[in-house]
Amino acid sequence: MIEEMKTVFIWGAIAALGLSGCIDLEAPPQGDDSSGAAADDDAEAGDEQSDDDGPDSGPTSATVTAGDDDADSTTGDCTDCTHELSGELMMFVNGRLTSAEGLYQVNAPLGEPGTYVGSAIYLYDPNLECDDGGTACRLAHVGNLRLDESLGIESVQDESLKKFSLRDIAWSPTHGLWGASFDVLNDEWGLVRIDVPDWHGIGQQLPLERWNILPGDPASPSTDGCYWQESVSGLGFFGDELLLGVRGLGGVGISNDGMVFRVQLDVMVDQGWCVYENDPSQDPHYYACDVLCRPYADFGPALGIAGDLESSPRKDHAIGIVRGEDEAVMPFDRAELYRIDPPAGTDPSSPAPLGLYVDGIEIGHDIEGLARVDGVLYGIDVLARVWKLDDVGNSVTMHDDLSVHFEAPEQALKIRGATTVVVDSP
């Protein structure tokens, strides 16, 4: 029986990333962009609390300003626009909320009451050569989430969609595009399935369905392991399995082990939603019908997934980007790649460092997304800088700075996760 619905979380403070086997790469200075973004993330408490921290701290979409990718990501009305990106690509999400008028603390409203334009999603080709010698042609704004009654009539009526954010995305050719979401008003983590009407379209409204994770007593073994987490920060497919990673922050009444969980897709796809007696809203499109998260890997205390999950080159294990929540465990300015093997039995596996890490990552400027494009692993950080993470040759280089293609990046940009997608030629 559910003890409590829509319970208030207590979010922990942000830390850094890390482990051993060093490549010391100081992040390049950001000039005018650095002060606003750094102040934003320094004040973060488990990512989402920062949405209320003031003018510089809210999440939003930004506007692509160059080339054929011109499209206001807060409107989602470019119905006839297309792009020509194809093949293996990185897809990433900007987790900022979309309303400049609302100081990036809220999503932009649509015409219907209680409905909003949500997080923006982009495609990026790290290898494309632009005719003008720049990089604008590498980037396309696919569209923004359409937040409406498909997420539950109660969410429309209580206007919680105004603060709804997307935390990460993951794509598979079998299961499509999924995301990890956060309902700020009701303090609820969820999983969403996102529809992309046209993979060559620009500025689209992207419909979605959501299943929120079941609440429960933190001391009960039947409570979903993801519910009381203070920060859900990574999502990725490993084969047909959807994996979700959390930082080593724990939560109210649970340990502070960083974890990777296996998400039970069949609970959502096959069972739909369930209404529970103790839920005062009785919303028929809100809660999943069963536990969604099952333990897959355990990092131990104060260490966990800080950014994202991807597959290894041979696809025999997953890779996660990790940081420490205690400087005695790992330096706060370090981001490190870990190997995550499937569990051999019922107990979670124990991740191990790959020996590739980046030092000099400022707190709040973390590498949030991973995508393997044409065999090369790329990371993208909060400020939309792209890193080439050579997990075969054991080297790290700065590859691209996409922030130059966004308006007001210091306020309107916070990358929150990436994934690899395959887009057919137009």
Secondary structure by P-SEA (a helix, b strand, c coil): cccccccccbbbbbbbccccccccccccccccccaaaaaaaaaccccccccccccccbbbbbbbcccccccccccccccccccccccbbbbbbcccccccccccccccccccccccccccccccccccccccccccccccccccccccccccaaaaaacccccccccbbbbbccccbbbbbbcccccccbbbbbbccccccccccccbbbbbccccccccccccccccccccccccccccbbbbbbccccccccccccbbbbbcccccccccbbbbccccccccccccccccccccccccccccccccccccccccbbbbbccccccccccccccbbbbbccccccbbbbbbbcccccccccccccccbbbbcccbbbbbccccbbbbbcccccccccccccccccccccccccccbbbbbbbccc
